[in-house]
């Protein structure tokens, strides 16, 4: 288990919420902001942090720029959210 990465995700509740949303699939920054009721500035900052750690990556879908979760991001998300 990667405890440093788990701590990084747990320390920023916005990062965890964004990873949760991205675990369901592609989303634009505006969609994340709207669904999570977060200012776009906070979403942008959290996405940058997640990208820097390779937990999320920029992607394009149907001519829209957005984000997806990486395998590394999905793995750490599952570790952070597993029960017991």
PDB file of N, CA, C and O in Angstrom:
ATOM      1  N   UNK A   1       0.832  -1.190   0.000  1.00  0.00           N
ATOM      2  CA  UNK A   1       0.000   0.000   0.000  1.00  0.00           C
ATOM      3  C   UNK A   1       0.873   1.250   0.000  1.00  0.00           C
ATOM      4  O   UNK A   1       1.919   1.294   0.648  1.00  0.00           O
ATOM      5  N   UNK A   2       0.438   2.238  -0.718  1.00  0.00           N
ATOM      6  CA  UNK A   2       1.176   3.496  -0.840  1.00  0.00           C
ATOM      7  C   UNK A   2       0.588   4.508   0.149  1.00  0.00           C
ATOM      8  O   UNK A   2      -0.321   5.267  -0.186  1.00  0.00           O
ATOM      9  N   UNK A   3       1.123   4.502   1.362  1.00  0.00           N
ATOM     10  CA  UNK A   3       0.564   5.351   2.420  1.00  0.00           C
ATOM     11  C   UNK A   3       0.771   6.837   2.162  1.00  0.00           C
ATOM     12  O   UNK A   3      -0.069   7.649   2.551  1.00  0.00           O
ATOM     13  N   UNK A   4       1.868   7.208   1.515  1.00  0.00           N
ATOM     14  CA  UNK A   4       2.106   8.625   1.210  1.00  0.00           C
ATOM     15  C   UNK A   4       1.043   9.145   0.246  1.00  0.00           C
ATOM     16  O   UNK A   4       0.516  10.242   0.431  1.00  0.00           O
ATOM     17  N   UNK A   5       0.732   8.362  -0.774  1.00  0.00           N
ATOM     18  CA  UNK A   5      -0.301   8.770  -1.732  1.00  0.00           C
ATOM     19  C   UNK A   5      -1.678   8.782  -1.082  1.00  0.00           C
ATOM     20  O   UNK A   5      -2.492   9.665  -1.357  1.00  0.00           O
ATOM     21  N   UNK A   6      -1.935   7.810  -0.228  1.00  0.00           N
ATOM     22  CA  UNK A   6      -3.222   7.781   0.472  1.00  0.00           C
ATOM     23  C   UNK A   6      -3.369   9.024   1.342  1.00  0.00           C
ATOM     24  O   UNK A   6      -4.438   9.633   1.380  1.00  0.00           O
ATOM     25  N   UNK A   7      -2.307   9.400   2.035  1.00  0.00           N
ATOM     26  CA  UNK A   7      -2.332  10.598   2.864  1.00  0.00           C
ATOM     27  C   UNK A   7      -2.560  11.845   2.037  1.00  0.00           C
ATOM     28  O   UNK A   7      -3.300  12.739   2.448  1.00  0.00           O
ATOM     29  N   UNK A   8      -1.927  11.914   0.867  1.00  0.00           N
ATOM     30  CA  UNK A   8      -2.096  13.044  -0.041  1.00  0.00           C
ATOM     31  C   UNK A   8      -3.558  13.188  -0.455  1.00  0.00           C
ATOM     32  O   UNK A   8      -4.093  14.297  -0.464  1.00  0.00           O
ATOM     33  N   UNK A   9      -4.200  12.084  -0.793  1.00  0.00           N
ATOM     34  CA  UNK A   9      -5.606  12.124  -1.215  1.00  0.00           C
ATOM     35  C   UNK A   9      -6.502  12.473  -0.035  1.00  0.00           C
ATOM     36  O   UNK A   9      -7.401  13.303  -0.168  1.00  0.00           O
ATOM     37  N   UNK A  10      -6.271  11.856   1.107  1.00  0.00           N
ATOM     38  CA  UNK A  10      -7.112  12.116   2.280  1.00  0.00           C
ATOM     39  C   UNK A  10      -6.961  13.540   2.799  1.00  0.00           C
ATOM     40  O   UNK A  10      -7.907  14.103   3.349  1.00  0.00           O
ATOM     41  N   UNK A  11      -5.779  14.124   2.627  1.00  0.00           N
ATOM     42  CA  UNK A  11      -5.525  15.480   3.135  1.00  0.00           C
ATOM     43  C   UNK A  11      -6.293  16.541   2.357  1.00  0.00           C
ATOM     44  O   UNK A  11      -6.507  17.643   2.861  1.00  0.00           O
ATOM     45  N   UNK A  12      -6.700  16.225   1.158  1.00  0.00           N
ATOM     46  CA  UNK A  12      -7.454  17.185   0.349  1.00  0.00           C
ATOM     47  C   UNK A  12      -8.792  16.600  -0.045  1.00  0.00           C
ATOM     48  O   UNK A  12      -8.874  15.824  -0.997  1.00  0.00           O
ATOM     49  N   UNK A  13      -9.851  16.963   0.680  1.00  0.00           N
ATOM     50  CA  UNK A  13     -11.164  16.356   0.411  1.00  0.00           C
ATOM     51  C   UNK A  13     -11.620  16.601  -1.021  1.00  0.00           C
ATOM     52  O   UNK A  13     -12.344  15.783  -1.588  1.00  0.00           O
ATOM     53  N   UNK A  14     -11.203  17.724  -1.616  1.00  0.00           N
ATOM     54  CA  UNK A  14     -11.585  17.990  -3.000  1.00  0.00           C
ATOM     55  C   UNK A  14     -10.937  16.996  -3.949  1.00  0.00           C
ATOM     56  O   UNK A  14     -11.554  16.583  -4.931  1.00  0.00           O
ATOM     57  N   UNK A  15      -9.706  16.611  -3.666  1.00  0.00           N
ATOM     58  CA  UNK A  15      -9.023  15.631  -4.512  1.00  0.00           C
ATOM     59  C   UNK A  15      -9.772  14.303  -4.492  1.00  0.00           C
ATOM     60  O   UNK A  15      -9.950  13.673  -5.535  1.00  0.00           O
ATOM     61  N   UNK A  16     -10.208  13.882  -3.321  1.00  0.00           N
ATOM     62  CA  UNK A  16     -10.942  12.619  -3.207  1.00  0.00           C
ATOM     63  C   UNK A  16     -12.275  12.700  -3.940  1.00  0.00           C
ATOM     64  O   UNK A  16     -12.652  11.762  -4.642  1.00  0.00           O
ATOM     65  N   UNK A  17     -12.985  13.802  -3.786  1.00  0.00           N
ATOM     66  CA  UNK A  17     -14.280  13.972  -4.461  1.00  0.00           C
ATOM     67  C   UNK A  17     -14.113  13.960  -5.981  1.00  0.00           C
ATOM     68  O   UNK A  17     -14.932  13.382  -6.695  1.00  0.00           O
ATOM     69  N   UNK A  18     -13.062  14.593  -6.466  1.00  0.00           N
ATOM     70  CA  UNK A  18     -12.816  14.616  -7.911  1.00  0.00           C
ATOM     71  C   UNK A  18     -12.432  13.228  -8.410  1.00  0.00           C
ATOM     72  O   UNK A  18     -12.913  12.798  -9.458  1.00  0.00           O
ATOM     73  N   UNK A  19     -11.582  12.527  -7.682  1.00  0.00           N
ATOM     74  CA  UNK A  19     -11.235  11.161  -8.084  1.00  0.00           C
ATOM     75  C   UNK A  19     -12.474  10.277  -8.121  1.00  0.00           C
ATOM     76  O   UNK A  19     -12.626   9.446  -9.016  1.00  0.00           O
ATOM     77  N   UNK A  20     -13.352  10.459  -7.149  1.00  0.00           N
ATOM     78  CA  UNK A  20     -14.588   9.674  -7.132  1.00  0.00           C
ATOM     79  C   UNK A  20     -15.397   9.937  -8.395  1.00  0.00           C
ATOM     80  O   UNK A  20     -15.894   9.002  -9.023  1.00  0.00           O
ATOM     81  N   UNK A  21     -15.527  11.189  -8.764  1.00  0.00           N
ATOM     82  CA  UNK A  21     -16.284  11.531  -9.968  1.00  0.00           C
ATOM     83  C   UNK A  21     -15.603  10.970 -11.215  1.00  0.00           C
ATOM     84  O   UNK A  21     -16.269  10.416 -12.090  1.00  0.00           O
ATOM     85  N   UNK A  22     -14.294  11.109 -11.298  1.00  0.00           N
ATOM     86  CA  UNK A  22     -13.573  10.604 -12.467  1.00  0.00           C
ATOM     87  C   UNK A  22     -13.578   9.079 -12.531  1.00  0.00           C
ATOM     88  O   UNK A  22     -13.427   8.508 -13.611  1.00  0.00           O
ATOM     89  N   UNK A  23     -13.749   8.416 -11.395  1.00  0.00           N
ATOM     90  CA  UNK A  23     -13.806   6.951 -11.410  1.00  0.00           C
ATOM     91  C   UNK A  23     -15.033   6.458 -12.177  1.00  0.00           C
ATOM     92  O   UNK A  23     -15.086   5.303 -12.602  1.00  0.00           O
ATOM     93  N   UNK A  24     -16.021   7.348 -12.351  1.00  0.00           N
ATOM     94  CA  UNK A  24     -17.219   7.006 -13.117  1.00  0.00           C
ATOM     95  C   UNK A  24     -17.046   7.315 -14.604  1.00  0.00           C
ATOM     96  O   UNK A  24     -17.884   6.930 -15.420  1.00  0.00           O
ATOM     97  N   UNK A  25     -15.958   8.010 -14.959  1.00  0.00           N
ATOM     98  CA  UNK A  25     -15.706   8.295 -16.369  1.00  0.00           C
ATOM     99  C   UNK A  25     -15.240   9.716 -16.622  1.00  0.00           C
ATOM    100  O   UNK A  25     -15.048  10.503 -15.696  1.00  0.00           O
ATOM    101  N   UNK A  26     -15.063  10.022 -17.887  1.00  0.00           N
ATOM    102  CA  UNK A  26     -14.587  11.319 -18.373  1.00  0.00           C
ATOM    103  C   UNK A  26     -15.468  12.461 -17.871  1.00  0.00           C
ATOM    104  O   UNK A  26     -16.690  12.331 -17.795  1.00  0.00           O
ATOM    105  N   UNK A  27     -14.830  13.578 -17.530  1.00  0.00           N
ATOM    106  CA  UNK A  27     -15.579  14.773 -17.121  1.00  0.00           C
ATOM    107  C   UNK A  27     -14.762  16.016 -17.455  1.00  0.00           C
ATOM    108  O   UNK A  27     -13.535  16.015 -17.361  1.00  0.00           O
ATOM    109  N   UNK A  28     -15.462  17.070 -17.845  1.00  0.00           N
ATOM    110  CA  UNK A  28     -14.789  18.346 -18.071  1.00  0.00           C
ATOM    111  C   UNK A  28     -14.644  19.066 -16.737  1.00  0.00           C
ATOM    112  O   UNK A  28     -15.294  18.720 -15.751  1.00  0.00           O
ATOM    113  N   UNK A  29     -13.783  20.070 -16.727  1.00  0.00           N
ATOM    114  CA  UNK A  29     -13.595  20.858 -15.510  1.00  0.00           C
ATOM    115  C   UNK A  29     -14.909  21.525 -15.102  1.00  0.00           C
ATOM    116  O   UNK A  29     -15.231  21.582 -13.916  1.00  0.00           O
ATOM    117  N   UNK A  30     -15.661  22.026 -16.070  1.00  0.00           N
ATOM    118  CA  UNK A  30     -16.941  22.681 -15.777  1.00  0.00           C
ATOM    119  C   UNK A  30     -17.946  21.688 -15.194  1.00  0.00           C
ATOM    120  O   UNK A  30     -18.685  22.026 -14.269  1.00  0.00           O
ATOM    121  N   UNK A  31     -17.978  20.466 -15.728  1.00  0.00           N
ATOM    122  CA  UNK A  31     -18.888  19.441 -15.196  1.00  0.00           C
ATOM    123  C   UNK A  31     -18.536  19.096 -13.752  1.00  0.00           C
ATOM    124  O   UNK A  31     -19.417  18.965 -12.902  1.00  0.00           O
ATOM    125  N   UNK A  32     -17.256  18.952 -13.489  1.00  0.00           N
ATOM    126  CA  UNK A  32     -16.809  18.647 -12.126  1.00  0.00           C
ATOM    127  C   UNK A  32     -17.226  19.773 -11.191  1.00  0.00           C
ATOM    128  O   UNK A  32     -17.770  19.528 -10.114  1.00  0.00           O
ATOM    129  N   UNK A  33     -16.971  20.993 -11.604  1.00  0.00           N
ATOM    130  CA  UNK A  33     -17.321  22.161 -10.799  1.00  0.00           C
ATOM    131  C   UNK A  33     -18.818  22.191 -10.501  1.00  0.00           C
ATOM    132  O   UNK A  33     -19.229  22.426  -9.365  1.00  0.00           O
ATOM    133  N   UNK A  34     -19.621  21.952 -11.524  1.00  0.00           N
ATOM    134  CA  UNK A  34     -21.080  22.004 -11.362  1.00  0.00           C
ATOM    135  C   UNK A  34     -21.592  20.867 -10.473  1.00  0.00           C
ATOM    136  O   UNK A  34     -22.342  21.103  -9.527  1.00  0.00           O
ATOM    137  N   UNK A  35     -21.185  19.646 -10.780  1.00  0.00           N
ATOM    138  CA  UNK A  35     -21.692  18.484 -10.025  1.00  0.00           C
ATOM    139  C   UNK A  35     -21.257  18.478  -8.568  1.00  0.00           C
ATOM    140  O   UNK A  35     -22.015  18.082  -7.683  1.00  0.00           O
ATOM    141  N   UNK A  36     -20.034  18.921  -8.330  1.00  0.00           N
ATOM    142  CA  UNK A  36     -19.523  18.907  -6.958  1.00  0.00           C
ATOM    143  C   UNK A  36     -19.748  20.232  -6.237  1.00  0.00           C
ATOM    144  O   UNK A  36     -19.386  20.391  -5.071  1.00  0.00           O
ATOM    145  N   UNK A  37     -20.348  21.176  -6.949  1.00  0.00           N
ATOM    146  CA  UNK A  37     -20.614  22.516  -6.394  1.00  0.00           C
ATOM    147  C   UNK A  37     -19.347  23.128  -5.797  1.00  0.00           C
ATOM    148  O   UNK A  37     -19.312  23.574  -4.650  1.00  0.00           O
ATOM    149  N   UNK A  38     -18.319  23.124  -6.627  1.00  0.00           N
ATOM    150  CA  UNK A  38     -17.022  23.673  -6.237  1.00  0.00           C
ATOM    151  C   UNK A  38     -16.650  24.770  -7.222  1.00  0.00           C
ATOM    152  O   UNK A  38     -16.911  24.633  -8.417  1.00  0.00           O
ATOM    153  N   UNK A  39     -16.050  25.851  -6.750  1.00  0.00           N
ATOM    154  CA  UNK A  39     -15.573  26.883  -7.676  1.00  0.00           C
ATOM    155  C   UNK A  39     -14.551  26.291  -8.656  1.00  0.00           C
ATOM    156  O   UNK A  39     -13.751  25.430  -8.291  1.00  0.00           O
ATOM    157  N   UNK A  40     -14.594  26.767  -9.898  1.00  0.00           N
ATOM    158  CA  UNK A  40     -13.681  26.232 -10.912  1.00  0.00           C
ATOM    159  C   UNK A  40     -12.217  26.399 -10.526  1.00  0.00           C
ATOM    160  O   UNK A  40     -11.384  25.578 -10.909  1.00  0.00           O
ATOM    161  N   UNK A  41     -11.889  27.447  -9.774  1.00  0.00           N
ATOM    162  CA  UNK A  41     -10.501  27.641  -9.338  1.00  0.00           C
ATOM    163  C   UNK A  41     -10.035  26.487  -8.451  1.00  0.00           C
ATOM    164  O   UNK A  41      -8.910  26.007  -8.588  1.00  0.00           O
ATOM    165  N   UNK A  42     -10.908  26.044  -7.539  1.00  0.00           N
ATOM    166  CA  UNK A  42     -10.546  24.914  -6.671  1.00  0.00           C
ATOM    167  C   UNK A  42     -10.425  23.622  -7.472  1.00  0.00           C
ATOM    168  O   UNK A  42      -9.533  22.808  -7.231  1.00  0.00           O
ATOM    169  N   UNK A  43     -11.335  23.447  -8.429  1.00  0.00           N
ATOM    170  CA  UNK A  43     -11.288  22.260  -9.282  1.00  0.00           C
ATOM    171  C   UNK A  43      -9.985  22.251 -10.078  1.00  0.00           C
ATOM    172  O   UNK A  43      -9.311  21.226 -10.172  1.00  0.00           O
ATOM    173  N   UNK A  44      -9.643  23.391 -10.644  1.00  0.00           N
ATOM    174  CA  UNK A  44      -8.420  23.506 -11.434  1.00  0.00           C
ATOM    175  C   UNK A  44      -7.184  23.174 -10.601  1.00  0.00           C
ATOM    176  O   UNK A  44      -6.304  22.441 -11.052  1.00  0.00           O
ATOM    177  N   UNK A  45      -7.121  23.709  -9.401  1.00  0.00           N
ATOM    178  CA  UNK A  45      -5.981  23.457  -8.509  1.00  0.00           C
ATOM    179  C   UNK A  45      -5.885  21.973  -8.156  1.00  0.00           C
ATOM    180  O   UNK A  45      -4.804  21.386  -8.208  1.00  0.00           O
ATOM    181  N   UNK A  46      -7.019  21.369  -7.797  1.00  0.00           N
ATOM    182  CA  UNK A  46      -7.025  19.954  -7.421  1.00  0.00           C
ATOM    183  C   UNK A  46      -6.658  19.071  -8.613  1.00  0.00           C
ATOM    184  O   UNK A  46      -5.918  18.100  -8.459  1.00  0.00           O
ATOM    185  N   UNK A  47      -7.168  19.400  -9.796  1.00  0.00           N
ATOM    186  CA  UNK A  47      -6.838  18.616 -10.985  1.00  0.00           C
ATOM    187  C   UNK A  47      -5.346  18.701 -11.296  1.00  0.00           C
ATOM    188  O   UNK A  47      -4.733  17.704 -11.679  1.00  0.00           O
ATOM    189  N   UNK A  48      -4.771  19.864 -11.136  1.00  0.00           N
ATOM    190  CA  UNK A  48      -3.325  20.034 -11.366  1.00  0.00           C
ATOM    191  C   UNK A  48      -2.538  19.151 -10.395  1.00  0.00           C
ATOM    192  O   UNK A  48      -1.579  18.486 -10.786  1.00  0.00           O
ATOM    193  N   UNK A  49      -2.955  19.151  -9.127  1.00  0.00           N
ATOM    194  CA  UNK A  49      -2.286  18.313  -8.128  1.00  0.00           C
ATOM    195  C   UNK A  49      -2.419  16.827  -8.475  1.00  0.00           C
ATOM    196  O   UNK A  49      -1.464  16.062  -8.340  1.00  0.00           O
ATOM    197  N   UNK A  50      -3.609  16.430  -8.922  1.00  0.00           N
ATOM    198  CA  UNK A  50      -3.837  15.033  -9.291  1.00  0.00           C
ATOM    199  C   UNK A  50      -3.029  14.655 -10.531  1.00  0.00           C
ATOM    200  O   UNK A  50      -2.497  13.548 -10.617  1.00  0.00           O
ATOM    201  N   UNK A  51      -2.941  15.569 -11.482  1.00  0.00           N
ATOM    202  CA  UNK A  51      -2.127  15.322 -12.680  1.00  0.00           C
ATOM    203  C   UNK A  51      -0.646  15.202 -12.328  1.00  0.00           C
ATOM    204  O   UNK A  51       0.051  14.327 -12.841  1.00  0.00           O
ATOM    205  N   UNK A  52      -0.173  16.080 -11.456  1.00  0.00           N
ATOM    206  CA  UNK A  52       1.236  16.054 -11.054  1.00  0.00           C
ATOM    207  C   UNK A  52       1.624  14.714 -10.434  1.00  0.00           C
ATOM    208  O   UNK A  52       2.762  14.267 -10.573  1.00  0.00           O
ATOM    209  N   UNK A  53       0.681  14.082  -9.756  1.00  0.00           N
ATOM    210  CA  UNK A  53       0.935  12.779  -9.118  1.00  0.00           C
ATOM    211  C   UNK A  53       0.530  11.608 -10.019  1.00  0.00           C
ATOM    212  O   UNK A  53       0.628  10.447  -9.624  1.00  0.00           O
ATOM    213  N   UNK A  54       0.076  11.931 -11.232  1.00  0.00           N
ATOM    214  CA  UNK A  54      -0.360  10.934 -12.217  1.00  0.00           C
ATOM    215  C   UNK A  54      -1.568  10.119 -11.757  1.00  0.00           C
ATOM    216  O   UNK A  54      -1.682   8.933 -12.065  1.00  0.00           O
ATOM    217  N   UNK A  55      -2.468  10.769 -11.016  1.00  0.00           N
ATOM    218  CA  UNK A  55      -3.718  10.130 -10.600  1.00  0.00           C
ATOM    219  C   UNK A  55      -4.844  10.455 -11.577  1.00  0.00           C
ATOM    220  O   UNK A  55      -5.846   9.742 -11.637  1.00  0.00           O
ATOM    221  N   UNK A  56      -4.679  11.526 -12.335  1.00  0.00           N
ATOM    222  CA  UNK A  56      -5.644  11.932 -13.358  1.00  0.00           C
ATOM    223  C   UNK A  56      -4.851  12.457 -14.540  1.00  0.00           C
ATOM    224  O   UNK A  56      -3.687  12.834 -14.410  1.00  0.00           O
ATOM    225  N   UNK A  57      -5.504  12.476 -15.701  1.00  0.00           N
ATOM    226  CA  UNK A  57      -4.827  13.018 -16.878  1.00  0.00           C
ATOM    227  C   UNK A  57      -5.826  13.745 -17.761  1.00  0.00           C
ATOM    228  O   UNK A  57      -7.011  13.416 -17.810  1.00  0.00           O
ATOM    229  N   UNK A  58      -5.302  14.748 -18.458  1.00  0.00           N
ATOM    230  CA  UNK A  58      -6.120  15.491 -19.409  1.00  0.00           C
ATOM    231  C   UNK A  58      -6.438  14.570 -20.580  1.00  0.00           C
ATOM    232  O   UNK A  58      -5.614  13.750 -20.987  1.00  0.00           O
ATOM    233  N   UNK A  59      -7.641  14.719 -21.111  1.00  0.00           N
ATOM    234  CA  UNK A  59      -8.076  13.884 -22.223  1.00  0.00           C
ATOM    235  C   UNK A  59      -9.076  14.676 -23.058  1.00  0.00           C
ATOM    236  O   UNK A  59      -9.609  15.693 -22.616  1.00  0.00           O
ATOM    237  N   UNK A  60      -9.316  14.197 -24.257  1.00  0.00           N
ATOM    238  CA  UNK A  60     -10.324  14.815 -25.121  1.00  0.00           C
ATOM    239  C   UNK A  60     -11.341  13.751 -25.502  1.00  0.00           C
ATOM    240  O   UNK A  60     -10.996  12.602 -25.775  1.00  0.00           O
ATOM    241  N   UNK A  61     -12.590  14.161 -25.514  1.00  0.00           N
ATOM    242  CA  UNK A  61     -13.669  13.250 -25.879  1.00  0.00           C
ATOM    243  C   UNK A  61     -14.745  14.075 -26.558  1.00  0.00           C
ATOM    244  O   UNK A  61     -15.206  15.073 -26.004  1.00  0.00           O
ATOM    245  N   UNK A  62     -15.150  13.666 -27.755  1.00  0.00           N
ATOM    246  CA  UNK A  62     -16.177  14.398 -28.509  1.00  0.00           C
ATOM    247  C   UNK A  62     -15.840  15.884 -28.595  1.00  0.00           C
ATOM    248  O   UNK A  62     -16.686  16.744 -28.351  1.00  0.00           O
ATOM    249  N   UNK A  63     -14.601  16.165 -28.944  1.00  0.00           N
ATOM    250  CA  UNK A  63     -14.112  17.546 -29.094  1.00  0.00           C
ATOM    251  C   UNK A  63     -14.201  18.374 -27.816  1.00  0.00           C
ATOM    252  O   UNK A  63     -14.227  19.603 -27.879  1.00  0.00           O
ATOM    253  N   UNK A  64     -14.246  17.727 -26.676  1.00  0.00           N
ATOM    254  CA  UNK A  64     -14.240  18.430 -25.390  1.00  0.00           C
ATOM    255  C   UNK A  64     -12.962  18.069 -24.651  1.00  0.00           C
ATOM    256  O   UNK A  64     -12.528  16.917 -24.651  1.00  0.00           O
ATOM    257  N   UNK A  65     -12.367  19.079 -24.021  1.00  0.00           N
ATOM    258  CA  UNK A  65     -11.201  18.829 -23.180  1.00  0.00           C
ATOM    259  C   UNK A  65     -11.695  18.518 -21.776  1.00  0.00           C
ATOM    260  O   UNK A  65     -12.541  19.227 -21.231  1.00  0.00           O
ATOM    261  N   UNK A  66     -11.167  17.474 -21.210  1.00  0.00           N
ATOM    262  CA  UNK A  66     -11.583  17.097 -19.866  1.00  0.00           C
ATOM    263  C   UNK A  66     -10.527  16.235 -19.203  1.00  0.00           C
ATOM    264  O   UNK A  66      -9.338  16.332 -19.506  1.00  0.00           O
ATOM    265  N   UNK A  67     -10.983  15.393 -18.298  1.00  0.00           N
ATOM    266  CA  UNK A  67     -10.062  14.590 -17.492  1.00  0.00           C
ATOM    267  C   UNK A  67     -10.597  13.180 -17.303  1.00  0.00           C
ATOM    268  O   UNK A  67     -11.804  12.939 -17.314  1.00  0.00           O
ATOM    269  N   UNK A  68      -9.660  12.260 -17.130  1.00  0.00           N
ATOM    270  CA  UNK A  68      -9.988  10.882 -16.781  1.00  0.00           C
ATOM    271  C   UNK A  68      -9.079  10.457 -15.634  1.00  0.00           C
ATOM    272  O   UNK A  68      -8.031  11.057 -15.395  1.00  0.00           O
ATOM    273  N   UNK A  69      -9.495   9.427 -14.943  1.00  0.00           N
ATOM    274  CA  UNK A  69      -8.671   8.872 -13.874  1.00  0.00           C
ATOM    275  C   UNK A  69      -7.676   7.901 -14.508  1.00  0.00           C
ATOM    276  O   UNK A  69      -8.007   7.227 -15.484  1.00  0.00           O
ATOM    277  N   UNK A  70      -6.486   7.827 -13.974  1.00  0.00           N
ATOM    278  CA  UNK A  70      -5.483   6.873 -14.462  1.00  0.00           C
ATOM    279  C   UNK A  70      -5.607   5.568 -13.673  1.00  0.00           C
ATOM    280  O   UNK A  70      -6.316   5.504 -12.669  1.00  0.00           O
ATOM    281  N   UNK A  71      -4.915   4.540 -14.134  1.00  0.00           N
ATOM    282  CA  UNK A  71      -4.888   3.279 -13.381  1.00  0.00           C
ATOM    283  C   UNK A  71      -4.340   3.511 -11.978  1.00  0.00           C
ATOM    284  O   UNK A  71      -4.863   2.986 -10.995  1.00  0.00           O
ATOM    285  N   UNK A  72      -3.285   4.302 -11.906  1.00  0.00           N
ATOM    286  CA  UNK A  72      -2.684   4.632 -10.610  1.00  0.00           C
ATOM    287  C   UNK A  72      -3.696   5.359  -9.725  1.00  0.00           C
ATOM    288  O   UNK A  72      -3.794   5.085  -8.529  1.00  0.00           O
ATOM    289  N   UNK A  73      -4.442   6.282 -10.319  1.00  0.00           N
ATOM    290  CA  UNK A  73      -5.456   7.028  -9.577  1.00  0.00           C
ATOM    291  C   UNK A  73      -6.586   6.135  -9.098  1.00  0.00           C
ATOM    292  O   UNK A  73      -7.064   6.267  -7.971  1.00  0.00           O
ATOM    293  N   UNK A  74      -7.009   5.223  -9.967  1.00  0.00           N
ATOM    294  CA  UNK A  74      -8.086   4.306  -9.594  1.00  0.00           C
ATOM    295  C   UNK A  74      -7.638   3.379  -8.466  1.00  0.00           C
ATOM    296  O   UNK A  74      -8.405   3.087  -7.548  1.00  0.00           O
ATOM    297  N   UNK A  75      -6.406   2.927  -8.544  1.00  0.00           N
ATOM    298  CA  UNK A  75      -5.876   2.038  -7.501  1.00  0.00           C
ATOM    299  C   UNK A  75      -5.845   2.749  -6.145  1.00  0.00           C
ATOM    300  O   UNK A  75      -6.274   2.191  -5.136  1.00  0.00           O
ATOM    301  N   UNK A  76      -5.337   3.977  -6.130  1.00  0.00           N
ATOM    302  CA  UNK A  76      -5.242   4.700  -4.853  1.00  0.00           C
ATOM    303  C   UNK A  76      -6.630   5.088  -4.355  1.00  0.00           C
ATOM    304  O   UNK A  76      -6.879   5.081  -3.149  1.00  0.00           O
ATOM    305  N   UNK A  77      -7.542   5.428  -5.277  1.00  0.00           N
ATOM    306  CA  UNK A  77      -8.920   5.742  -4.884  1.00  0.00           C
ATOM    307  C   UNK A  77      -9.549   4.534  -4.190  1.00  0.00           C
ATOM    308  O   UNK A  77     -10.195   4.679  -3.152  1.00  0.00           O
ATOM    309  N   UNK A  78      -9.363   3.366  -4.752  1.00  0.00           N
ATOM    310  CA  UNK A  78      -9.921   2.143  -4.147  1.00  0.00           C
ATOM    311  C   UNK A  78      -9.303   1.864  -2.781  1.00  0.00           C
ATOM    312  O   UNK A  78     -10.001   1.439  -1.860  1.00  0.00           O
ATOM    313  N   UNK A  79      -7.999   2.099  -2.643  1.00  0.00           N
ATOM    314  CA  UNK A  79      -7.342   1.882  -1.352  1.00  0.00           C
ATOM    315  C   UNK A  79      -7.870   2.846  -0.297  1.00  0.00           C
ATOM    316  O   UNK A  79      -8.093   2.456   0.850  1.00  0.00           O
ATOM    317  N   UNK A  80      -8.067   4.091  -0.679  1.00  0.00           N
ATOM    318  CA  UNK A  80      -8.539   5.108   0.269  1.00  0.00           C
ATOM    319  C   UNK A  80      -9.976   4.838   0.691  1.00  0.00           C
ATOM    320  O   UNK A  80     -10.346   5.073   1.841  1.00  0.00           O
ATOM    321  N   UNK A  81     -10.784   4.345  -0.240  1.00  0.00           N
ATOM    322  CA  UNK A  81     -12.212   4.195   0.050  1.00  0.00           C
ATOM    323  C   UNK A  81     -12.615   2.796   0.493  1.00  0.00           C
ATOM    324  O   UNK A  81     -13.777   2.578   0.835  1.00  0.00           O
ATOM    325  N   UNK A  82     -11.693   1.847   0.497  1.00  0.00           N
ATOM    326  CA  UNK A  82     -12.078   0.496   0.917  1.00  0.00           C
ATOM    327  C   UNK A  82     -12.420   0.477   2.400  1.00  0.00           C
ATOM    328  O   UNK A  82     -11.810   1.182   3.205  1.00  0.00           O
ATOM    329  N   UNK A  83     -13.376  -0.318   2.734  1.00  0.00           N
ATOM    330  CA  UNK A  83     -13.833  -0.420   4.129  1.00  0.00           C
ATOM    331  C   UNK A  83     -13.134  -1.583   4.817  1.00  0.00           C
ATOM    332  O   UNK A  83     -12.836  -2.610   4.208  1.00  0.00           O
ATOM    333  N   UNK A  84     -12.884  -1.387   6.104  1.00  0.00           N
ATOM    334  CA  UNK A  84     -12.321  -2.468   6.906  1.00  0.00           C
ATOM    335  C   UNK A  84     -10.891  -2.570   6.716  1.00  0.00           C
ATOM    336  O   UNK A  84     -10.248  -3.430   7.317  1.00  0.00           O
TER     337      UNK A  84
END
